[in-house]
């Protein structure tokens, strides 16, 4: 611990409740518009210095802050994210250069992947990897809710990327698995399995992960290494190991000026080592490393990927589909290409096309539609990411109807737009595609997204 900090201050900080924080999803709403929305609820938003879209949130009645069940959260307007967790992505984009292809090595539950996608404006491409199969589902649910379209999901041990995809990425985020010493304010049991032996084992894995990530990085690219733990073995020493291993090919880019007062958490090398008492947050470590030269490649992997199960959509049908999508209020982005598999039609980010066939993807881009004899059945995730509420028939839901929608119930609004199909919106953002059946709207929300009785409507502040 730095000389200006002490153990008493550390313990006192860890015993204080963690401040609630969120990040505005700028793929859905501007920061200014979100601030206007939050003012209706009487929230006090305090800016997080290292993230323009991040805020600590307070209200006199803390019991009302059931953020995860709020309609605005379900509609993707914000992401619940701890303040210090926003640091790695801020460090990744610190030089103002927009990367075309990014790898997020340990991506679930998706806070940093969605933050990267928002910073990229859904341009370029992101490979979001997660080792745990169950967490891949959570990752997909979060990127879908936030309207992310430029991401492909993989399910691997992160140590494969250096050999499988050498020199393929402009930027890489390795938010490494760690001992979690920095999260005790949120999770008092976080260190229940802590031991000096476990630290050594975890650090060994982290060295293998950072070595693999470094090989997957293009020369000239940036690697951000981060953890939510505090010991030097998993933090500074892992970075020093990489520097010693490739002394002619890697350099540290100091983060002392990442934001005002960043120097308070900076190490002599220019890493950020955030103890909880410095910014009243969780503990975190962040390092920004530049690959200055190529290194010898790793052995070529011996596995077989298998045939890529998709084919580009033929030009004639592509024109018909683009016309149909436009009529449905789903303009297709020029940065994506149309691919097909059986009756399924997908939108893939063109920036990731060079990687197709090199590794097995769990999911790429957006499932746009399923083909039927009478036309196309548009998919929910495509509606959330692409729908143009200003250019198509829509039905704006009030809080009561939106709550029923997210609870999986059919809707019975007082009036309906003309036509059988239209876009449902809440706070101006698409939340689904409506199918009229008489005076009823059939609920088409995917079952895994239904919140049984949990959707929550915040009460506006008193005038």
N, C-alpha and C positions, 0 to 999 in steps of 0.2 A: 504494500500500500504506500502511495506517495507520502513524503514526510509531512505535508500539510494536512493530511487526513489522519484520523485515529480510529481505533477499534470501537470506542464508545459511540462515536458518531455513526459508524457503520451499523452497529447493533440497533441504535435508536431509529435509524432510517428504515431498517428491515422490519421493525415492529410497527411502523406506521402503515395505515391502509394505503394501497396503491391508488393513485389518482386515475380516474376514468379518462380515456383518451380515444380519439377516433381520427380517421383520415377521410377527407372528402373524396369521393370517387369522381374525378373530373372527366371521366368518360361519360358520365351521366348528368352532372350538374356542376356549375361553376362554384368556386369558393364563395363569391359574393352572394349568389342566389341561395347557397346553403346557409350562410350567415343570416340572411333574411328569414329563412325558414326556421332556423333555430331560435331566433328572437321571439317568434310566436309562442314558443314553449317556455320562454323565460330562462333559457340556458345562458350561462355565462361561459363564453368560449375564450380560452387563453391560448394564443398562438404558441406552437411548438417551434423553437428557434431553428431547428435543422430541417424542417419540412414545411413548405408553404401551404400544403393542404392539410396539415396536422394540427389538432387542437386538443388541449385538455378541456374537459367539460364538467361544469358544476351546475348545481341547482339546489336551492334551499331544501327541497324535499328529495333527498337522495334515493328514496324508495321508488321514485317515479322513473329512475334511469334504467329501465329494463331495455337496454339498447338493442340487444339481439333479437327481440321480438317486435320491435317497432316497425310499422309499415314502411317507413322511409328506408330502414335497413333491408327489409325484404325486397324492396324495389331497387336495391343496389345503389342508393344515393351516398352511402358511406360504408366504411369498413371499420370494424372495431379492432384497433391495433394499439399495442402498447407503445408509448412515445419513443423509447430508445430503440424499439424494433424498426423504426422508420429510418434510423441512421445508415444502415448498410446501403440502401438504394440511393439515398442522398449522396453517399460517398461514390457510388458507381457512376453517377451522372455529374460529378463535381466539375469536370472540365468543360461542360457544355456541349460535348460532342455526342451526337445521336448514333448509337450503335445500330447496325442493321440486324445482327443476329446475336442473341443473348442466351446463355445457359444459366438456369437456376438449378443448382445441383441437388438441393434438399428443399423442395418447394412447399410441401404441405404445411399448414392448411391453405396457404395461398395469399397471405398478407403481402409478402414481398413480390410475388409474381404479379398480383393485380396492381401493385404500386409501380412496378416496372412497366407494365402494359399501359398504365395511365400516363407515365412519363413519355412513352413512345407514341402516344396517341393512337394505339392499335396499329401502328405501322411496323414494318420489319417483321421479325419473328422471334419467338421465345420458345426454347425447349425447357419445359418445367418437369423435373424429375422427382420422383418420390419412391423410396425403397419399400415402404409399407403399402401393401395392396389395399387395405381398408382406408388408408389416408388418401389414396389416389381418388377415391370417390368423393371425399370431402373437398379435395383440391378442385375437382371438376365442378362441383356444385358452387363453389365460391367464384371461380372465374366466369361461370355462366351467369350467376346472379349479377355480377358487375359488368356484364356486357363485353367481356374480353373476347376478341376474335383472332388474335395473332399468335396463339399459343398451341404447341403440341405437347402432349403428355407422354412421359416414359416412366417405366417401372423397373428400375435397375439399382443395383449397388453402384453408388456414384463413382467407384473406382474404375469403372469400365470406360469412361468417356475419353480418357487420354489415348487409349489404343484404338477405340472404335471410331472416334471422330477427331482425329488429330488436326490441330490448327484450323478449327472450323468456326470459332466464335470471336466476335469483336470484343465482347465483355462477358465475364463470368462472375456470378455471385455464388460463393460457397459459404452459406450460413450453416456451419458444421454442427453435427450432433455433438453434444457436450455434456458435462456434468451438471449444468443448470444452476450453478451457485448464485447466479444473478437474479433468479426468479422467485426467491423465497418470499418476497412480499405478496406475490400473487398465489403461490403454492407452498404452504409451510412444509409439505411433505416432499418437496423437490429433491432434498438431499438425504432422503431416508436410506438410500443405498450407496451413499458416498463413502469412499475409502481411498487412501493413498494409492492402493493397487489399481483401483478402477481408473484413477486419473492417468496412470501410466498407460493402461490399456487403451483408453479413449484417445490419448495424445498420439499413440502409434497409428491408430486408424485415421486420425486427422492428418497426419503427415502423408499417408497414402492417398487420401482424398485430395489434398492440395497439390501433390505431385501430379496426379491424374488430371486435375483441372488445369494445371499449368501447361500440360501437353496439349490439351484441347483448345487452348487459347492461341489466337493468331499472333505472330510477332507484331508488336506495337499495340496489342490489346491490353485491357485492364482486368485484373482479378481483384475482387474484394473478398477478403476472408473475414468472417465474423463469427462470434459465439455469444451466448447469453450466460457465460460463466466468467469467473474472475481470476483464476489462478494463472500464473505465468506459463506453466507447462503446456496448457492448451491454447495459449494466446501468443505472447511474444516469442516463445521458444519454437513454436511451429513455424512462424514466419521467418525466424532466424535460420531455422533448418533449411528452408527453401532457398534463402539468400546464400547460404553456405554451399548448397548443392549446385546452384547455377549462378555463380558469382558474376559471370560475364553476360547474363541474359535476363536479369531481373533487378529492378530498382524499387525503392519505396517512394511513394508520392505522399508527402506529409499532409495530414488532415487538420493541422493547427488552425487553418483559416476556413474550415468548412462552414462555420457559422460563428456569430459573435460569442465569445467566451469558450469556444472549442478548446482553446489552449489550456483551460482549467483541467481538462481530461486527457491532454496529450502526453504521450511518453517521449523520451528523448529522441526516439527514432521517427516520431510523427504518427504513431498509431494513436487511436482513441481508446482509452481504458476507463470506461465510465463506471465508477462506483455509485451505489444508490444515493448516497448523501450529496453528490455533486450537483445533480439537476433534479433531485427528488423523483427519481424514476427507477426502473429496474436496472440491474447491472448489465453492461454490455461491453464487447470488445470489437473494434473495427480496424482493419488495415487495408490500405489501397496499394496494390502492387502493379507495376508496369512490366510487361514482357518486352525486353529491348532487343532480343535476338532469338533466332530459332535454336532449338536444342535437338539432340539426337532423338529420333522417334522411338516409341515403345514397340515391342514385338507385335506383329500383326495378329489380331485375335483369331482363334481357330473356330469360332462358332459360325453357324450358318443362319442368316437372317430369314431366309425364305422369300418366296415371291411377294412382291408388293401387291396387295389385293385391290388396288384402285387403278383406274385408267382415266385419262383426261376425257371430259365430256366432248363428244363430236361437235363441230362448229354449228351445224344446222340446229341441233337440239339446244345448244348453248344460246343461240339467238332467241329461240322460243321461250326458254326458261327465263332469260333476262327480261323479256317482255312481260311474262307472267308475274315474275317477282316484283317488277316495278308497279304493275297494276295492283298487287297486294300490299303496296306500301313498304316493300323491302328492297331498296336500292342496293345493288351489289357493289362492294368496294373494288376499285381498279387494282388494288394491291393484292387481291386474292384471285385464285384460279378455281374453276369448276372441275371437280372430279366425280367419278361415279363408281359405285360398287353394287351390283345387282339393281335393286329398285331405289337405292339410296343415292342422293346427290349431296356432295359436300363442298364447302368452301375452304380451300387450303391457302395459308399465307405463302406467297411466291418466294419470299425470302428463305423459307425452309426447304424448298424443292431440292437443292443440292444434297440434302441429307437423306432423302427418301431412298429406301433400299439399303442403307448402311447400318441402321439399327431398327429394331421393332418398336413401333409407336403404339401406345395404348389408345390414343385419340389424337387427331390432328384438326385444328381449326374448328369449324362449325358444321354440324349436320344441318343442311339447309332445308331439305325436303325429301319426301318419299314420292315416287312416281306411281300414279294410278291411271287406269284407262280414261278417266274423266278429267285428269289434270294432276295437280300437285298438292300434297298435304304438307304445309309449311310447319317446321319444327319450332318448338317453344324457344330453344336457345338462340335460334336465328332471329326470332321476333325481338327478343330482349336486346340483342346486339345491334340489329340493323334497322328496326322499324322506324320509319319517318312519320312521326305523329302529325307533322304539319302538312304532309302531302297526301293524306289518305283519310277515309272515313274513320272517325275515332269516337270512343265513348269515354269521357273523363269520369273516373270513379270517385265518389266522395269516400270519406274514411270508413263509413259503415259498409259500403259495397266492397271496398278494397279488402276490408277485414274478412268478409265472407268469401271473397275470391281466394285469398291465401289460406283459408280454412277448407278449401276444396268444395265449397257449396255452389250450386247454381244461383244465378243472379236474376232478380226480377225488378229491373229499373223502371221508373215511371215512364220513360220514353226511350226509344231506340233509334239510332241512325237508319237511313235507308240501306237496303241490301242485307244479305245473309251473313257476310263476314266483315268484321271491322276490328280495329286495334283498340284494346283496353289500355288506358293510361292512368297513372296516379302521380300527382305532382309533376305532370307533364312528361313522364317517362313511361315507355311501354312496359306493361306487366303481363301481357298475354294477348292471344288472338281469340276473338269472340266468334262463336258459332250460334246464330239465332235459331231457336226452335220455337216458333210461335212468338209468344211474349216473353220467353225465357232465354237466358244465355246459358248454354251448357258449359260447365266448368271443365276446361281442358288442361288445367295445371298438372304437370307430371306428378305422380303420386309421391315421389321422393321429396318433392318441394312443399307438400301440403303441411301446414302447421295446425294440427288439431287443437283448436281452442287457444292457441298461443299468440296469435297476432294481437298487437297492442297499439292502441291509439293514444298518443300523448295528448294531454289536455292543454289547450292554449293558455298562455299566461293571462292573468287578470288584467283588464285595462286599467 
